[in-house]
Amino acid sequence: MAEDLEKTLVLDQKMNEVFDWSQSELPVRDALWDHYMEQNGKDTIKTEEQMKPVLDMSDADVKALAEKELK
């Protein structure tokens, strides 16, 4: 169970705590969700499909993805 908490730690941290380039206080999870919602024309089903793999990513992979998608 502790492993699961570690895996999602970055997802639950505020953007400005994880990235020095961000001023946002949204959790990384919410920032990625909002980004994908905009990309998908507010299609919740498509966005959910894009977010599912993120939940299983390591912290390093989540950080890299957020950096690529949100910076």
C-alpha positions in Angstrom: 0.0 0.0 0.0 2.9 2.4 0.7 4.1 1.9 -2.8 0.7 3.1 -4.2 1.0 6.3 -2.2 4.6 6.9 -3.4 3.5 6.3 -7.0 0.9 9.0 -6.9 2.7 11.5 -4.7 3.6 13.8 -7.6 0.1 13.7 -8.9 -1.2 15.0 -5.7 1.3 17.8 -5.1 0.6 21.3 -6.2 2.2 22.3 -9.5 4.2 25.1 -7.9 5.6 22.7 -5.4 6.9 20.3 -8.1 7.9 22.8 -10.8 9.8 26.0 -10.3 8.3 27.3 -13.6 4.7 27.0 -12.4 2.7 29.5 -10.3 -0.4 27.2 -10.2 -1.6 25.8 -6.9 -3.6 23.1 -8.7 -2.5 19.5 -8.0 -0.5 18.0 -11.0 -3.4 15.6 -11.5 -5.9 18.4 -12.0 -3.6 20.4 -14.2 -3.1 17.4 -16.5 -6.9 16.7 -16.5 -7.7 20.3 -17.4 -5.1 20.2 -20.2 -6.4 17.0 -21.7 -10.0 18.3 -21.4 -9.1 21.3 -23.4 -7.3 19.2 -26.0 -10.3 16.8 -26.3 -12.9 19.5 -26.7 -14.3 18.8 -23.2 -14.9 15.1 -23.9 -14.7 13.5 -20.5 -14.5 9.9 -21.9 -11.5 10.7 -24.1 -9.8 12.6 -21.2 -10.4 9.7 -18.8 -8.8 7.3 -21.3 -5.7 9.6 -21.5 -5.5 9.9 -17.8 -5.7 6.2 -16.9 -2.1 5.4 -17.9 -0.9 8.4 -15.9 -2.2 6.8 -12.7 0.2 3.9 -13.1 3.3 6.0 -13.9 6.2 6.5 -11.6 6.8 10.0 -10.1 9.6 10.6 -12.6 7.4 9.7 -15.5 4.6 11.9 -14.3 7.0 14.8 -13.9 8.4 14.3 -17.4 4.9 14.1 -18.8 3.7 17.2 -17.0 6.8 19.1 -18.1 6.2 18.1 -21.7 2.5 18.8 -21.7 2.1 21.8 -19.4 5.3 23.9 -19.7 
